[in-house]
Amino acid sequence: MTRRPGHDLVLRTLDVALASSKLESLKLNVVIVKGLNDAEALDFVELTKDKPISVRFIEFMPFTGQHKYSVILHVDK
């Protein structure tokens, strides 16, 4: 879910955001990368079962500064 330490903080932050009276739901944009997080795809879907979270799987778009990720192959269908 994160490329850096702090997975628990991310999940807690999602819960805090959902508890806000100003939000009705959350939308997560997720990039699935083969060999990096492809095993977590269903975990993202699981987030939507009990919480008002929408997950949208989007295309990996490399940019300057992400050189190490630009060589990673993408997950095929």
SENUSE-646159 format. One record per residue (C-alpha): residue in three letters; x negated, y, z. Coordinates in steps of 0.001 Angstrom, whole numbers, plus 500000, padded with zeros to 6 digits. Each point is the difference from the previous one (the first is absolute). Layout:
ALAXYZ;...
END
This chain:
MET500000500000500000;THR497044502287500530;ARG496480499914498625;ARG498737501309503293;PRO500327499014503658;GLY503288501113501483;HIS502665497529498885;ASP501782500186503371;LEU499982503800499888;VAL501581499932496536;LEU502800497706501203;ARG500603502148503096;THR500094503113497838;LEU502630498401497762;ASP502108499262503086;VAL499624503584501264;ALA501013501344496590;LEU503039497714499899;ALA501017501160503479;SER500039503608498797;SER503466501463499606;LYS498760501820496896;LEU499424496826497978;GLU502559497510498807;SER497481497632498444;LEU496394499636498920;LYS498534499139496638;LEU496639498251499804;ASN498058499968496769;VAL497876496865499909;VAL497218499044497626;ILE499335496267499836;VAL496419499189499025;LYS498916496457499215;GLY497616498694502620;LEU500486502998502282;ASN503590499972501230;ASP501977497757497643;ALA500633497563502854;GLU501842502803501846;ALA502645500714497340;LEU502732498094501832;ASP498996501655503284;PHE500932503346498443;VAL503337498600498864;GLU500546498641503520;LEU499795503565501354;THR503265500775498207;LYS502064497302501719;ASP500623501665503349;LYS499023503604499363;PRO501191502662497545;ILE496789499783497987;SER499818499828496222;VAL496881498498498476;ARG499045500900496463;PHE497168498116498346;ILE498071502412497810;GLU497111499756497555;PHE496399500347501157;MET498655503253498607;PRO496229500317500490;PHE498488503445500318;THR496589501446500721;GLY498926498955503464;GLN501557496541499778;HIS497307498451497818;LYS499740496845502083;TYR503725499349499463;SER500010500756496296;VAL498262496674499292;ILE502545497899501925;LEU502405498036497844;HIS503704500640500396;VAL502606497406500862;ASP501810498699496965;LYS503751499510500222;
END
